[in-house]
Amino acid sequence: MLRKILLVQLGVLLLVSCKKSDTITVPTTDGKQTENTVAGDPLPSWTDGTLKNDIIAYVEKVTKEGSPDFIPIENRIATFDNDGTLWAEKPYVQELFAFYRVKKMTDANPELTKKQPFKAVIEKDKAYFEKGGQKALIELIAATHTGMTEDAFEADVKDFFATAKFPGKNVPLTQIRYQPQLELLAYLRVNGFKTFIVTGGTIELVRGISSDFYGIPKEQVVGTSFKYKFDEANRTIIREPALNQFNDKTAKPVGIQLHIGQRPVFACGNEGGAGDIAMLEYCQSNKYPSFQLLVNHNDSIREYSYSEKDNASLNAAAKNKWHVVNMKQDWKKVFADK
């Protein structure tokens, strides 16, 4: 859970429908768009079977005018966790960005290499963070993510995502997005759902790429936030090294209420840190028909295989009859090609 502060999200595929010939518009990181055609299948990377059928059946029944399950378009809110739900989380992208910032900051000011937490990162001192726990992790994020203007931070985010490679796979970060989830986001949007990212990662980092990676505008991102102050002299916003909200577990419904103002009818999270249980429970209490989806990381060949020691998320899914993605079986393809 505590490491959930080191994260971020990403994926994109726009416009998919159930018609005979469906056009999928795919936003790219350079701002351009490409189009692919998928004949009759809104979720081509999902294996044909019960889960895929249940998703499509749900969307069809709640968007059909005159249906007793019809949901007005203004109430079609869908929330997705990011790390481990929209893209891979081993390691967290947020952590990679923090290391990128450490290098940039120490290159500019070598004296920082003698101070913590910079010293521990430079020397790869894992014991420092293991011993320091949550306090040390927050210290690292605060030291590398604050004390600058939003414009300067956004510039670093763009540079990082343009050049970073994901460890172990050596691919650009666009290629750790889950292709089936990109299709699901697009399918929901074409059917009138408004899609939001609700992440434990910092809101500013995810906002920096949410549109290009997922087709989700920055105002539809809910995440961990720092406190701000307005610099009147320069007429700009400065982020301070103090947490405003750590957007994980029970804080996610609070963040949803604060930023969105209504319960989602569709919510998707993942098994791995028990951070999405509360969001899915909140969704399930909606007065409208709802759908809860939990990604289970059980594919050691194409992605990773890991689980919670107490199986809290899977137990909650079984108890509440949520839908669970068996990654090994339910996804024909895991990652996006580019």
C-alpha positions as CSV (number, residue, x, y, z in Angstrom):
1,M,0.0,0.0,0.0
2,L,2.6,2.5,1.1
3,R,4.4,2.1,-2.2
4,K,1.2,3.2,-4.0
5,I,2.5,6.8,-3.7
6,L,5.1,5.8,-6.3
7,L,3.0,5.3,-9.3
8,V,1.3,6.5,-12.4
9,Q,-0.9,5.4,-15.4
10,L,-1.3,5.0,-19.1
11,G,-3.0,3.9,-22.3
12,V,-5.1,5.2,-25.4
13,L,-7.5,4.0,-28.0
14,L,-10.5,6.2,-28.8
15,L,-13.9,5.4,-30.4
16,V,-14.9,1.8,-30.7
17,S,-18.5,0.7,-31.3
18,C,-20.5,-2.5,-31.8
19,K,-21.4,-1.7,-35.4
20,K,-20.5,-3.9,-38.3
21,S,-17.4,-1.9,-39.0
22,D,-16.0,0.0,-36.1
23,T,-13.5,2.8,-36.3
24,I,-11.0,3.1,-33.4
25,T,-9.3,6.5,-33.1
26,V,-5.9,6.2,-31.4
27,P,-4.3,9.3,-29.9
28,T,-0.5,9.2,-30.0
29,T,2.2,10.9,-28.0
30,D,2.9,13.4,-30.8
31,G,-0.7,14.7,-30.8
32,K,-1.5,13.1,-34.1
33,Q,-4.2,10.4,-34.5
34,T,-4.3,7.2,-36.5
35,E,-7.4,5.1,-37.3
36,N,-7.8,1.3,-37.4
37,T,-10.9,-0.6,-38.4
38,V,-12.1,-3.6,-36.4
39,A,-15.0,-5.6,-38.0
40,G,-17.8,-6.1,-35.5
41,D,-15.8,-6.5,-32.3
42,P,-15.5,-3.6,-29.9
43,L,-13.0,-5.5,-27.7
44,P,-10.8,-7.5,-30.1
45,S,-8.0,-8.1,-27.6
46,W,-10.4,-9.7,-25.1
47,T,-10.9,-13.4,-25.3
48,D,-14.4,-14.4,-26.3
49,G,-16.1,-15.7,-23.2
50,T,-18.2,-14.9,-20.2
51,L,-16.3,-11.8,-19.0
52,K,-16.2,-10.1,-22.4
53,N,-19.9,-10.9,-23.0
54,D,-20.8,-9.5,-19.6
55,I,-19.1,-6.2,-20.3
56,I,-20.8,-5.8,-23.6
57,A,-24.2,-6.9,-22.2
58,Y,-23.9,-4.4,-19.4
59,V,-23.0,-1.5,-21.7
60,E,-25.9,-2.4,-24.1
61,K,-28.5,-2.6,-21.4
62,V,-27.6,0.6,-19.6
63,T,-27.4,2.6,-22.9
64,K,-30.6,1.4,-24.5
65,E,-33.4,3.9,-24.5
66,G,-36.5,2.5,-22.8
67,S,-34.6,-0.2,-21.0
68,P,-35.5,-0.5,-17.2
69,D,-31.7,-0.4,-16.7
70,F,-31.1,2.7,-18.8
71,I,-28.6,5.2,-17.3
72,P,-28.9,8.8,-18.3
73,I,-25.7,10.0,-20.1
74,E,-24.8,12.5,-17.4
75,N,-24.6,9.6,-14.9
76,R,-22.4,7.3,-17.0
77,I,-19.2,7.8,-14.9
78,A,-16.4,5.2,-15.2
79,T,-13.4,5.3,-13.0
80,F,-10.1,3.4,-13.6
81,D,-7.1,3.0,-11.3
82,N,-3.8,3.5,-13.3
83,D,-0.9,1.4,-11.9
84,G,-1.5,-2.2,-12.6
85,T,-4.9,-1.4,-14.1
86,L,-4.1,0.6,-17.2
87,W,-0.4,-0.1,-17.4
88,A,2.3,-2.2,-15.7
89,E,3.3,-1.3,-12.1
90,K,6.5,-3.4,-11.6
91,P,8.3,-1.0,-11.0
92,Y,6.0,2.0,-10.6
93,V,6.5,4.7,-13.2
94,Q,6.3,7.3,-10.5
95,E,9.4,5.8,-8.9
96,L,11.2,5.9,-12.3
97,F,10.3,9.6,-12.6
98,A,11.6,10.3,-9.1
99,F,14.9,8.7,-10.0
100,Y,15.0,10.8,-13.2
101,R,14.4,14.0,-11.1
102,V,17.2,13.0,-8.7
103,K,19.7,12.7,-11.5
104,K,18.6,16.0,-13.0
105,M,18.7,17.8,-9.7
106,T,22.1,16.4,-8.6
107,D,23.6,17.1,-12.0
108,A,22.6,20.7,-11.5
109,N,23.7,20.8,-7.8
110,P,26.3,18.1,-6.9
111,E,26.0,19.0,-3.2
112,L,22.7,17.2,-3.1
113,T,24.5,13.9,-3.5
114,K,25.6,14.3,0.1
115,K,22.1,14.7,1.4
116,Q,19.2,12.3,1.9
117,P,17.2,11.0,0.1
118,F,19.3,11.9,-2.9
119,K,22.3,10.1,-1.4
120,A,20.4,6.9,-1.0
121,V,19.2,6.9,-4.6
122,I,22.6,7.7,-6.1
123,E,24.2,4.9,-4.0
124,K,21.3,2.5,-4.6
125,D,20.9,2.2,-0.9
126,K,17.7,0.1,-0.6
127,A,18.1,-0.3,3.1
128,Y,17.6,3.4,3.6
129,F,14.1,3.2,2.1
130,E,13.3,-0.2,3.7
131,K,14.2,1.2,7.1
132,G,12.5,4.6,6.5
133,G,9.2,3.0,5.2
134,Q,6.5,5.4,4.2
135,K,8.2,8.5,5.6
136,A,11.3,7.9,3.4
137,L,9.2,7.3,0.3
138,I,7.2,10.5,0.9
139,E,10.4,12.3,1.5
140,L,11.7,11.2,-1.9
141,I,8.5,12.2,-3.7
142,A,8.4,15.6,-1.9
143,A,12.0,16.3,-2.7
144,T,11.7,15.5,-6.4
145,H,8.1,16.7,-7.1
146,T,7.9,20.0,-5.3
147,G,9.5,23.4,-5.0
148,M,9.0,24.4,-8.6
149,T,6.3,25.9,-10.8
150,E,3.8,23.8,-12.6
151,D,5.2,24.8,-16.0
152,A,8.6,23.6,-15.0
153,F,7.2,20.3,-13.7
154,E,5.2,19.7,-16.8
155,A,8.2,20.3,-19.0
156,D,10.1,17.6,-17.0
157,V,7.2,15.2,-17.3
158,K,7.2,15.6,-21.1
159,D,10.9,15.0,-21.3
160,F,10.8,12.0,-19.1
161,F,8.0,10.3,-21.0
162,A,9.7,11.1,-24.3
163,T,12.9,9.3,-23.3
164,A,12.3,6.8,-20.6
165,K,12.4,3.0,-21.1
166,F,10.7,0.5,-18.8
167,P,13.2,-1.7,-16.9
168,G,13.2,-5.4,-17.8
169,K,11.4,-4.9,-21.0
170,N,13.4,-2.0,-22.5
171,V,10.4,-0.5,-24.3
172,P,9.0,3.1,-24.3
173,L,6.4,3.7,-21.6
174,T,3.6,3.7,-24.2
175,Q,4.2,0.0,-24.6
176,I,3.5,-0.9,-21.0
177,R,-0.1,0.2,-21.5
178,Y,-2.6,-2.7,-21.5
179,Q,-4.1,-3.0,-25.0
180,P,-7.4,-4.6,-23.7
181,Q,-7.9,-1.7,-21.4
182,L,-7.4,0.9,-24.1
183,E,-10.1,-0.8,-26.0
184,L,-12.4,-0.8,-23.0
185,L,-11.9,2.9,-22.4
186,A,-12.7,3.6,-26.0
187,Y,-15.7,1.3,-26.0
188,L,-17.2,3.0,-22.9
189,R,-16.6,6.5,-24.3
190,V,-18.3,5.8,-27.6
191,N,-21.3,4.6,-25.6
192,G,-21.5,7.9,-23.7
193,F,-19.4,7.1,-20.6
194,K,-17.1,9.8,-19.2
195,T,-13.9,8.1,-18.2
196,F,-11.7,9.1,-15.2
197,I,-8.4,8.0,-13.9
198,V,-8.4,7.6,-10.1
199,T,-4.9,6.8,-9.0
200,G,-2.6,6.7,-6.0
201,G,0.0,8.3,-8.2
202,T,0.5,12.1,-8.1
203,I,-2.1,13.9,-9.9
204,E,0.3,16.2,-11.8
205,L,2.4,13.4,-13.2
206,V,-0.6,11.5,-14.6
207,R,-2.2,14.7,-15.9
208,G,0.9,15.2,-17.9
209,I,0.2,12.2,-20.1
210,S,-3.4,11.2,-19.6
211,S,-4.6,12.8,-22.8
212,D,-1.9,11.4,-25.0
213,F,-1.8,8.0,-23.4
214,Y,-5.5,7.4,-22.6
215,G,-7.6,10.0,-24.4
216,I,-8.5,11.3,-20.9
217,P,-8.2,15.0,-20.4
218,K,-6.3,16.3,-17.4
219,E,-9.4,17.6,-15.6
220,Q,-10.6,13.9,-15.4
221,V,-7.6,12.7,-13.4
222,V,-7.9,12.2,-9.6
223,G,-4.7,11.4,-7.7
224,T,-2.4,12.0,-4.8
225,S,-1.8,15.8,-4.4
226,F,0.5,18.2,-2.6
227,K,-0.4,21.5,-1.1
228,Y,-0.1,24.6,-3.3
229,K,0.4,28.2,-2.8
230,F,0.0,31.2,-5.2
231,D,3.1,33.2,-5.9
232,E,1.6,36.7,-6.4
233,A,4.9,38.2,-7.5
234,N,5.2,35.8,-10.4
235,R,1.5,35.0,-10.8
236,T,2.1,31.3,-10.7
237,I,1.4,28.2,-8.6
238,I,4.1,26.6,-6.5
239,R,3.8,23.1,-5.1
240,E,4.9,22.7,-1.5
241,P,6.6,19.7,0.0
242,A,3.5,18.7,2.1
243,L,0.9,16.1,1.2
244,N,-2.7,17.3,0.6
245,Q,-4.2,13.9,0.0
246,F,-2.8,10.4,-0.4
247,N,-5.3,9.0,-2.9
248,D,-5.4,5.3,-2.0
249,K,-7.8,2.9,-0.4
250,T,-10.6,4.7,1.4
251,A,-9.3,8.0,0.2
252,K,-10.3,7.1,-3.4
253,P,-14.1,7.5,-2.8
254,V,-13.3,10.8,-1.0
255,G,-11.2,11.9,-4.0
256,I,-14.0,10.9,-6.4
257,Q,-16.6,12.9,-4.5
258,L,-14.3,15.9,-4.3
259,H,-13.3,16.0,-8.0
260,I,-16.3,14.3,-9.7
261,G,-19.2,14.8,-7.3
262,Q,-21.0,11.5,-8.0
263,R,-20.5,7.8,-7.7
264,P,-19.2,5.9,-10.7
265,V,-21.4,3.2,-12.3
266,F,-18.4,1.4,-13.8
267,A,-15.2,1.0,-11.8
268,C,-12.0,-0.9,-12.5
269,G,-9.0,-1.6,-10.3
270,N,-6.4,-4.3,-9.8
271,E,-5.3,-6.9,-7.3
272,G,-1.9,-6.2,-5.8
273,G,-2.1,-3.6,-3.1
274,A,-5.7,-3.7,-1.9
275,G,-5.9,0.0,-3.0
276,D,-9.0,-0.3,-5.1
277,I,-11.5,-2.2,-2.9
278,A,-13.1,1.0,-1.5
279,M,-13.6,2.5,-5.0
280,L,-15.3,-0.7,-6.2
281,E,-17.5,-0.8,-3.1
282,Y,-18.4,2.8,-3.6
283,C,-19.4,2.1,-7.2
284,Q,-21.5,-0.9,-6.3
285,S,-23.6,1.2,-4.0
286,N,-24.8,3.3,-6.9
287,K,-28.6,3.5,-7.4
288,Y,-28.1,2.7,-11.1
289,P,-26.9,-0.7,-12.4
290,S,-23.2,-0.9,-11.8
291,F,-20.2,-2.9,-13.0
292,Q,-17.0,-3.7,-11.0
293,L,-13.9,-5.1,-12.6
294,L,-10.7,-6.3,-11.0
295,V,-7.5,-7.1,-12.9
296,N,-5.7,-10.2,-11.5
297,H,-2.0,-10.3,-12.3
298,N,-1.5,-14.0,-12.9
299,D,0.4,-14.0,-16.2
300,S,4.1,-14.5,-15.5
301,I,5.0,-15.1,-19.1
302,R,3.5,-12.0,-20.8
303,E,3.4,-9.7,-17.8
304,Y,4.1,-10.6,-14.1
305,S,2.6,-12.9,-11.5
306,Y,2.0,-11.4,-8.1
307,S,-0.6,-11.3,-5.4
308,E,-1.5,-9.9,-2.0
309,K,-0.5,-12.0,1.0
310,D,-4.0,-11.9,2.4
311,N,-5.8,-12.0,-1.0
312,A,-7.9,-9.0,0.3
313,S,-8.9,-7.8,-3.2
314,L,-9.8,-11.2,-4.6
315,N,-11.7,-12.1,-1.4
316,A,-13.6,-8.8,-1.7
317,A,-14.4,-9.6,-5.4
318,A,-15.7,-13.1,-4.5
319,K,-17.8,-11.7,-1.6
320,N,-19.3,-8.9,-3.7
321,K,-19.6,-10.9,-6.9
322,W,-17.3,-8.5,-8.8
323,H,-15.9,-9.4,-12.2
324,V,-12.3,-10.5,-12.2
325,V,-9.9,-10.3,-15.2
326,N,-7.9,-13.5,-15.4
327,M,-5.1,-11.9,-17.4
328,K,-3.7,-15.2,-18.6
329,Q,-7.1,-16.3,-20.0
330,D,-9.2,-13.2,-20.7
331,W,-6.7,-11.1,-22.6
332,K,-5.5,-12.3,-26.0
333,K,-2.9,-9.6,-26.0
334,V,-1.5,-7.7,-23.0
335,F,0.5,-4.7,-24.1
336,A,0.1,-2.1,-26.8
337,D,2.4,-2.2,-29.7
338,K,3.4,1.5,-29.6
